[in-house]
Amino acid sequence: MKKMLIIYYSVSNGNTKLIAEKLQKATGADIARIETVIPYTGSYQDIVDQGQQEVNRGYQPKIHPLSVNPADYEIIAVGTPTWWYTTAPAVLTCLKSYDWRGKTVIPFQTHGGWPGHVIKDIRSACKGAKFLHEMEIQFDSTGGADVVTAEKEIQTWIAKVAKEK
């Protein structure tokens, strides 16, 4: 049995957290949340505006250390909301902090209808990793918590990931 970890970043309505927790429940994997040292505050729109500025300038916020060490795991699911067509800056900070050679990475993203190039960007940040079961999960386009992607599609993906463990 392979050792699996789920790392994710979630803000606002907690959509990525919801998916990470569903995956954790089905797989029994360990789970760790990426948290910025300075939390985002304000309305959803305030966070969207700040996120756009950060993405545009390539900003990588400082994050707290994860509660576990990804080096101790063979399979790592990485979850991120989509911020201006890419990973949330905090996820990029995290991904660039570890050596991904020899790891299997399962990238998943949540988005409001514009998936962008998130998966490609995760692949680029996790050099040397093998990638499996990439997943894009759409929520409503207003930043709300209504899932657009069919639950059956999400459950099928979770079942595929669970078989890897």
Residue pairs with C-beta under 8 A, 6 or more apart in sequence:
1 165
2 74
2 75
2 104
2 164
2 165
3 30
3 72
3 73
3 74
3 75
4 27
4 28
4 29
4 30
4 73
4 74
4 75
4 76
4 77
4 164
4 165
5 29
5 30
5 31
5 32
5 68
5 70
5 72
5 73
5 75
5 76
5 77
6 20
6 23
6 24
6 27
6 29
6 30
6 31
6 32
6 76
6 77
6 79
7 31
7 32
7 33
7 34
7 66
7 70
7 76
7 77
7 78
7 79
7 94
8 16
8 17
8 19
8 20
8 31
8 32
8 33
8 34
8 77
8 78
8 79
8 80
9 16
9 33
9 34
9 35
9 79
9 80
9 81
9 88
9 90
9 91
9 94
10 16
10 17
10 18
10 20
10 33
10 79
10 81
11 40
11 47
11 81
11 88
12 44
12 47
12 81
12 143
13 44
13 139
13 143
13 144
13 145
14 145
15 81
15 110
15 137
15 139
15 145
15 147
16 79
16 80
16 81
16 109
16 110
17 33
18 145
19 79
19 108
19 110
19 137
19 154
20 31
20 33
20 77
20 79
21 31
22 154
22 158
23 29
23 77
23 79
23 108
23 158
23 161
24 30
24 31
26 158
26 159
26 161
26 162
27 158
27 161
27 162
27 165
28 165
29 75
29 77
29 165
30 68
30 73
32 66
32 67
32 68
34 63
34 66
34 90
34 91
34 93
34 94
35 63
35 64
35 90
36 61
36 62
36 63
36 64
36 90
37 61
37 62
37 63
37 64
38 61
38 62
40 47
40 50
40 51
41 47
42 50
44 143
48 143
51 83
51 84
51 88
51 89
52 83
52 84
53 59
54 61
54 83
54 89
55 83
55 84
55 85
55 86
55 89
56 84
59 89
60 89
60 90
60 92
60 93
60 96
61 89
61 90
61 93
62 93
63 90
63 93
63 94
63 97
66 94
70 76
70 98
70 103
71 98
71 99
73 103
74 103
74 104
75 103
75 104
75 105
75 106
75 164
75 165
76 103
76 104
76 105
76 106
77 105
77 106
77 107
77 108
77 161
78 91
78 95
78 105
78 106
78 107
78 108
78 122
78 126
79 107
79 108
79 109
79 110
80 87
80 88
80 91
80 107
80 108
80 109
80 110
80 118
80 122
81 88
81 109
81 110
81 111
82 88
82 109
82 110
82 111
82 112
82 114
82 115
82 116
82 118
83 89
84 116
85 114
85 115
85 116
85 117
85 118
86 92
86 116
86 117
86 118
86 121
87 95
87 109
87 118
87 121
87 122
87 125
91 122
92 121
92 125
95 122
95 125
95 126
96 125
99 128
100 125
100 126
100 127
100 128
100 129
101 127
101 128
101 129
102 128
102 129
103 126
103 128
103 129
103 130
104 129
104 130
104 131
104 132
104 164
105 122
105 126
105 129
105 130
105 131
105 132
106 131
106 132
106 133
106 134
106 135
106 161
106 164
107 118
107 119
107 122
107 123
107 131
107 134
107 135
108 134
108 135
108 136
108 137
108 157
109 115
109 118
109 119
109 135
109 136
109 137
110 137
110 138
110 139
111 118
111 136
111 137
111 138
111 139
112 138
112 139
112 140
112 141
112 142
112 143
113 138
113 141
113 148
115 136
115 138
118 136
119 134
119 136
123 129
123 131
132 161
132 164
133 157
133 160
133 161
133 164
135 154
135 157
136 149
137 147
137 149
137 154
138 147
138 148
138 149
139 145
139 146
139 147
139 148
140 146
140 148
147 154
